Amino acid sequence: MTVKQLRAFLAVAQTLSFAKACERLHVTQSALSLAVKSLESQLGGALFSRTTRQVRLTPEGETLLPLARRLLAEWDDVEDAMRRRFHLQQGHLAIAAMPSFASNRLPPLIAAFRQRHPSIGVTIHDVINEQVVEMVLTQRVEFGIAFAPPAQQALAFTPLYLDRFVAAVPPDSALAVASEVSWTTLLDHPFITLQRPSQVRVALERQLARHGVSLPVAFESHQLATVGQLVGKGLGVSAVPALCREQMEALGVRCLALRDPVIERPVGVVTRADQQLSSTASAFHALLVGSVGEVVEV
């Protein structure tokens, strides 16, 4: 059965007149008759008894009538729901983002998105970089915001900007009065960093190794917030993505430009290479791409 056939049947069943049904559906009588006959042929018997004076439902037509009403109502509901989703009048957006982005750059973007599309619900998964990639791979979210993951065929990465690492030092440290610091000077102090396999930790070690510098680690943690707490208590220094500057400063940490070498990492959108974004995700992606700068720095 087709929707067209069911609408033709329902119009005739409700009006008990082919002429009135034609007016209701804005079709010709031949087109209406063809739709009804095709439905009867497909089902295997007559749905109407026709005379020159009246049209009546057969017992089988009486049986089909409530079913047709329900099927068409459900079809109209589906059609309306899909139209509303495509026009961003309903739907849900799930985003995975590393905490440094989720707590600093994401809130104003969500606010702008909700202002444009107030009926769209939003779920934010603020998880470490590695979990962002995992959630995209397992299709728990359509896209994530993270540092560039290791190249693999299953993933696509769209760079948005470069995030520059900055020094994080205690507020009462002698380094705190400077505007910038070199890696050599920074590493003269106990160093606090994230535990492996953190991509932040791996990126720092790889970049420094290229310049013949090793990373002496005094303290390790799973969360950047804990790193900030340890630095704020004067236990050592660290290097964190510039995205975390506000978060670090809220903990009393002083952030300085870090040079010799300057270490940058691309931040961008991670998606599955074989998956097209929904209308809702595409709309937020467009907002995201249009709202970022090229480099995040102190």
C-alpha positions as CSV (number, residue, x, y, z in Angstrom):
1,M,0.0,0.0,0.0
2,T,1.1,3.5,-0.7
3,V,0.3,6.7,1.2
4,K,-1.4,8.0,-1.9
5,Q,-3.7,4.9,-2.1
6,L,-4.6,5.2,1.6
7,R,-5.4,8.9,1.3
8,A,-7.7,8.1,-1.6
9,F,-9.4,5.4,0.3
10,L,-9.9,7.5,3.4
11,A,-11.3,10.4,1.5
12,V,-13.9,8.3,-0.2
13,A,-14.7,6.4,3.0
14,Q,-15.3,9.6,4.9
15,T,-17.4,11.4,2.2
16,L,-18.9,8.3,0.7
17,S,-18.6,10.2,-2.6
18,F,-16.0,10.0,-5.3
19,A,-16.8,13.5,-6.4
20,K,-16.4,15.0,-3.0
21,A,-13.3,13.0,-2.4
22,C,-11.8,14.5,-5.6
23,E,-12.5,18.0,-4.3
24,R,-10.9,17.2,-1.0
25,L,-7.8,15.8,-2.5
26,H,-7.7,18.1,-5.5
27,V,-7.3,15.3,-8.0
28,T,-9.3,14.1,-11.0
29,Q,-11.9,11.4,-10.7
30,S,-9.9,9.1,-12.9
31,A,-6.8,9.5,-10.8
32,L,-8.9,8.8,-7.6
33,S,-10.6,5.8,-9.1
34,L,-7.3,4.4,-10.3
35,A,-5.8,4.8,-6.8
36,V,-8.7,3.0,-5.1
37,K,-8.8,0.2,-7.7
38,S,-5.1,-0.3,-7.4
39,L,-5.5,-0.6,-3.6
40,E,-8.3,-3.1,-4.0
41,S,-6.4,-5.1,-6.5
42,Q,-3.4,-5.2,-4.2
43,L,-5.4,-6.3,-1.2
44,G,-7.4,-8.8,-3.1
45,G,-11.0,-7.6,-2.9
46,A,-13.5,-4.7,-3.0
47,L,-13.4,-2.0,-0.3
48,F,-16.5,-0.2,-1.6
49,S,-19.8,-1.3,-3.0
50,R,-20.8,1.2,-5.7
51,T,-24.2,1.9,-7.3
52,T,-25.3,4.8,-9.4
53,R,-26.8,6.4,-6.3
54,Q,-24.5,5.6,-3.5
55,V,-21.1,4.4,-2.3
56,R,-20.8,2.2,0.8
57,L,-18.0,0.5,2.5
58,T,-17.8,-3.3,2.3
59,P,-17.1,-5.2,5.6
60,E,-13.4,-5.3,4.5
61,G,-13.5,-1.6,3.9
62,E,-15.0,-1.1,7.4
63,T,-12.1,-3.1,8.8
64,L,-9.5,-1.0,6.9
65,L,-11.0,2.4,7.8
66,P,-9.6,2.7,11.5
67,L,-6.3,1.2,10.4
68,A,-6.0,3.7,7.6
69,R,-6.7,6.5,9.9
70,R,-4.1,5.4,12.3
71,L,-1.5,4.7,9.6
72,L,-2.0,8.1,8.0
73,A,-1.9,9.9,11.3
74,E,1.4,8.2,12.2
75,W,2.8,9.0,8.7
76,D,1.8,12.7,9.1
77,D,3.5,12.7,12.5
78,V,6.7,11.3,11.1
79,E,6.6,13.7,8.2
80,D,6.1,16.6,10.5
81,A,8.9,15.5,12.9
82,M,11.4,15.0,10.1
83,R,10.5,18.4,8.6
84,R,11.0,20.0,12.0
85,R,14.4,18.3,12.3
86,F,15.5,19.4,8.9
87,H,14.4,23.0,9.7
88,L,16.0,22.8,13.2
89,Q,12.7,23.2,15.0
90,Q,13.3,20.0,17.1
91,G,16.2,17.6,17.7
92,H,19.1,17.0,19.9
93,L,22.8,17.9,19.7
94,A,25.4,15.8,21.5
95,I,29.0,17.1,21.6
96,A,32.1,15.6,23.0
97,A,34.8,18.1,23.8
98,M,38.1,18.1,25.8
99,P,37.6,20.0,29.1
100,S,39.9,22.9,28.1
101,F,37.6,23.6,25.2
102,A,34.3,22.6,26.9
103,S,34.9,25.0,29.9
104,N,36.3,28.0,28.0
105,R,35.3,28.2,24.4
106,L,32.1,26.1,24.2
107,P,29.6,27.9,26.5
108,P,29.4,31.1,24.4
109,L,29.0,29.0,21.2
110,I,26.2,27.0,22.8
111,A,24.5,30.2,23.9
112,A,24.6,31.6,20.3
113,F,23.3,28.3,18.9
114,R,20.4,28.1,21.4
115,Q,19.5,31.7,20.6
116,R,19.1,30.7,16.9
117,H,17.6,27.3,17.6
118,P,15.9,27.4,21.0
119,S,14.1,24.1,20.5
120,I,17.2,22.0,20.1
121,G,18.4,20.2,23.2
122,V,22.2,20.0,23.8
123,T,24.3,17.4,25.7
124,I,28.0,18.2,26.3
125,H,30.4,15.4,27.1
126,D,33.4,17.1,28.6
127,V,35.9,14.3,28.6
128,I,39.7,13.9,28.0
129,N,41.0,14.1,24.5
130,E,41.3,10.3,24.1
131,Q,37.7,9.8,25.1
132,V,36.5,12.4,22.6
133,V,38.0,10.3,19.8
134,E,36.6,7.1,21.2
135,M,33.1,8.6,21.5
136,V,33.2,9.6,17.8
137,L,34.5,6.2,16.7
138,T,31.8,4.4,18.6
139,Q,29.1,6.8,17.3
140,R,28.0,8.0,20.7
141,V,28.4,11.5,19.3
142,E,28.4,12.8,15.8
143,F,31.5,14.9,16.3
144,G,34.0,15.9,18.9
145,I,36.3,18.8,19.5
146,A,39.9,17.7,20.3
147,F,43.5,17.9,19.4
148,A,44.4,16.3,16.1
149,P,44.2,12.5,16.6
150,P,46.7,10.0,15.1
151,A,45.8,9.6,11.4
152,Q,43.5,6.7,10.7
153,Q,41.0,5.9,7.9
154,A,38.0,5.8,10.2
155,L,38.3,9.4,11.3
156,A,38.3,12.8,9.6
157,F,39.8,15.9,11.2
158,T,39.0,19.5,10.3
159,P,41.5,21.9,11.9
160,L,40.0,25.0,13.4
161,Y,43.0,26.8,14.9
162,L,46.3,26.3,16.7
163,D,46.5,26.1,20.4
164,R,49.8,27.3,21.9
165,F,51.2,25.8,25.1
166,V,51.8,28.3,27.9
167,A,53.8,28.1,31.1
168,A,51.8,27.7,34.4
169,V,53.7,28.9,37.4
170,P,52.8,29.5,41.1
171,P,51.6,33.1,41.8
172,D,54.5,33.6,44.3
173,S,57.2,32.2,42.1
174,A,60.0,34.3,40.9
175,L,58.9,33.4,37.4
176,A,55.4,35.0,37.9
177,V,56.7,38.6,37.4
178,A,57.9,37.8,33.8
179,S,55.8,38.0,30.7
180,E,57.4,35.0,29.1
181,V,59.8,32.2,30.0
182,S,61.9,29.7,28.1
183,W,61.6,25.9,28.4
184,T,65.1,25.7,29.8
185,T,64.2,28.1,32.7
186,L,60.8,26.5,33.3
187,L,62.3,23.0,33.6
188,D,64.7,24.2,36.3
189,H,61.6,23.8,38.6
190,P,59.7,20.6,39.6
191,F,57.5,19.8,36.6
192,I,53.8,18.8,36.9
193,T,52.0,17.2,34.0
194,L,49.3,14.8,32.8
195,Q,49.8,11.1,33.0
196,R,50.2,9.0,29.8
197,P,48.5,8.2,27.5
198,S,47.3,11.9,27.6
199,Q,47.8,13.5,24.2
200,V,49.0,16.7,25.9
201,R,51.7,14.7,27.6
202,V,52.7,12.9,24.5
203,A,52.7,16.1,22.4
204,L,55.0,17.9,24.9
205,E,57.5,15.0,25.1
206,R,57.7,14.6,21.3
207,Q,58.1,18.3,20.6
208,L,60.7,18.7,23.2
209,A,62.6,15.6,22.1
210,R,63.0,17.2,18.7
211,H,64.9,20.0,20.4
212,G,67.0,17.7,22.5
213,V,65.1,18.4,25.7
214,S,63.7,15.7,28.0
215,L,60.7,16.3,30.3
216,P,61.6,15.6,34.0
217,V,58.3,14.8,35.7
218,A,57.9,15.4,39.4
219,F,54.1,15.0,39.7
220,E,51.5,13.4,37.4
221,S,47.7,13.7,37.3
222,H,44.8,12.6,35.1
223,Q,43.1,16.0,35.1
224,L,44.3,19.4,34.1
225,A,42.3,20.9,37.0
226,T,44.4,18.8,39.4
227,V,47.6,20.0,37.7
228,G,46.4,23.6,38.2
229,Q,45.7,22.9,41.9
230,L,49.2,21.5,42.4
231,V,50.8,24.4,40.6
232,G,48.7,26.9,42.6
233,K,49.9,25.3,45.8
234,G,53.5,26.0,44.8
235,L,54.5,22.3,44.2
236,G,55.9,23.0,40.8
237,V,55.3,24.4,37.3
238,S,53.6,23.1,34.3
239,A,52.9,23.7,30.6
240,V,49.2,23.7,29.5
241,P,47.2,24.5,26.4
242,A,46.4,28.2,26.2
243,L,42.7,27.3,26.2
244,C,43.1,26.5,29.9
245,R,44.4,30.0,30.8
246,E,41.2,31.2,32.4
247,Q,40.8,27.9,34.2
248,M,44.4,28.1,35.5
249,E,44.1,31.7,36.6
250,A,40.9,31.0,38.5
251,L,43.0,28.6,40.6
252,G,45.5,31.3,41.3
253,V,48.1,30.1,38.7
254,R,50.0,32.7,36.6
255,C,50.2,31.9,32.8
256,L,53.2,33.1,30.8
257,A,54.2,32.8,27.1
258,L,56.5,29.9,26.6
259,R,59.3,29.9,24.0
260,D,62.4,28.1,22.8
261,P,60.6,26.2,21.5
262,V,57.1,27.4,20.9
263,I,54.8,24.4,20.9
264,E,51.5,24.5,19.0
265,R,48.9,21.9,18.3
266,P,45.9,22.0,15.9
267,V,42.5,21.9,17.6
268,G,39.6,20.9,15.4
269,V,36.5,18.8,14.7
270,V,36.8,15.0,14.8
271,T,34.2,13.1,12.8
272,R,33.8,9.6,11.4
273,A,35.0,9.6,7.8
274,D,32.0,7.5,6.7
275,Q,29.3,9.4,8.4
276,Q,27.4,12.5,7.2
277,L,26.4,15.0,9.9
278,S,22.8,15.5,10.7
279,S,21.2,18.9,10.0
280,T,21.5,19.8,13.7
281,A,25.2,18.9,13.9
282,S,25.9,20.6,10.6
283,A,24.4,23.9,11.8
284,F,26.5,23.8,15.0
285,H,29.6,22.9,12.9
286,A,29.1,25.9,10.7
287,L,28.7,28.2,13.8
288,L,31.8,26.6,15.3
289,V,34.0,27.1,12.1
290,G,32.8,30.7,11.8
291,S,33.6,31.6,15.4
292,V,37.2,30.5,16.0
293,G,40.5,32.3,15.5
294,E,43.7,31.0,14.1
295,V,45.9,30.9,17.3
296,V,45.0,30.8,21.0
297,E,47.8,32.5,23.0
298,V,48.4,34.6,26.1
